[in-house]
């Protein structure tokens, strides 16, 4: 590790990054890293405190001559996603991340690197340690649990920051300044279903949808990919009456923030018509592939004999209502942003369906940078629930951050970038969540932007961080702090 550090510039940021990388800090296991952050702050003579969630707030007075400047907060999250390749011996709970250099890149040996957001934490601490950066009054906020539903930020005391500006250091694209993010709200919809025995002489089969790409419901919802649950509903809606299918159960999807890749239904069918149904599914698969094309070329619909799991089936009217609901409930892009071309402003993900004894449960996840738009999608789901006999429950949700391309802070950061590197920054917003949404809600009037160095494939063992763009990020951060 020491040899690696010798070869990296600027030393001050890499020193903290490599030290932090040696401390296990998966979401929910941050205690040691949180202690380390506090030790660093105190050893630099800064005032520091922690709340029950492990969020650390550190204050450092202005550099000489900058006492009257507006206060600035630097913010990053200390937790990281733990993912490793199969067969990697790494033990996340005890082992340091094995950081290796690959030319201009840093990566880890078979695991996530944790540059998301270890490099943001390192940069903030390096500013605290620096006697060269001529910053105004400074606050550093290091949160926990970002990767598990923004858990630390949610428990942050509103109004705790005194800063006028907040620089969130949790962005993975150099040359871009992030000025907005989406908020989220979950709906669950449950319907009681009556059951009875399957018709005499019918046999159990499984209709399976597979081969889809899926993806993240924030970043990939506008990629035109298929939703396995929707496709299954399409098949059941169009084929059940003609084939006299009786629905035993259905299931699909997994996580709220993942577009479902697989779904299946167990149905009872006259075995004499098995070949005919297989052909009909084949035709549907052809239509599907023509429709999805290169967005999702592997989409597949198959029919298999099902293991005997009892002969109970849903009452026909209930099955029909469930399938109708799944075929029509909000999924996909609802609205694009009127201010940032190409950005999705509002969307819904039909995330999961499962069958329990006597009930079918559906989970949906709605996103928008606007609270009212998010609520409007949940209302739409509520209306359909009323029509189709479902009960809706809404989650707590978390706020978004509506992008403002006229933001004076974003302009100043971009102007500093242009002065340093000869080109302005591009404005972007994410349809994913950022802590800025929650922090902004708790601090009305706080101006925020987010930026960081280039990294790729975060949350996977392929995660890589650009060394030169980290050096550029450090220069930019220092220059922005001097300019504000
Ligand atoms: Zn992050």
Boltz pocket constraint, residues with backbone or C-beta under 6 A from the ligand:
constraints:
  - pocket:
      binder: B
      contacts: [[A, 77], [A, 116], [A, 117], [A, 146], [A, 170]]
      max_distance: 6.0
